[in-house]
Amino acid sequence: METKTKTLKALSDPTRLSLLQYISKGEVSACKLKCCKVSQPAVSQHLSTLLCAGLVKVRNAGSKRFYSVTQKAKRVLDDIKKW
């Protein structure tokens, strides 16, 4: 699938967009991502989609996973703010 299409598909879901905006405030562990009132398995699925689209990156530290946005995500979020 084309990169732009993956990005648009990833952001078409309001929950994923909310997660991305939350993560854009700073690196956050997966267990802290309860901002969208969805189950932890659902959050994991959404994060997987964002990872595949290249919008978030993950850093492992022991048994914890920390998520942060990529430069691509920063550009996309800036563009969205301009809409």
Residue, then its C-alpha position, 0 to 999 in steps of 0.5 A: m500500500e502506498t505510504k500516503t494511503k497508509t497515513l490517511k487510513a491510519l488517521s481516518d479513525p478518531t481514536r488513532l488520531s486522538l492517540l497520536q495527538y496524545i503521544s505528540k505531547g511527549e514520549v509515553s509508555a503503553c500502559k499510560l495510553k488510556c486517554c481514549k477510553v478504549s481497552q488496552p488490547a484496542v490501544s495495542q491494535h491502534l498503535s500497531t496501525l500507527l507504527c505500520a504507517g510510520l507515525v510513531k516509533v517505539r523504544n523498549a526499556g526492560s519490560k516497558r514500551f515507550y511510544s513517541v511520534t516520528q518527524k512524519a507525524k509532526r508534519v502531518l499533525d502540523d498540516i491538520k492544525k492548518w485545516 
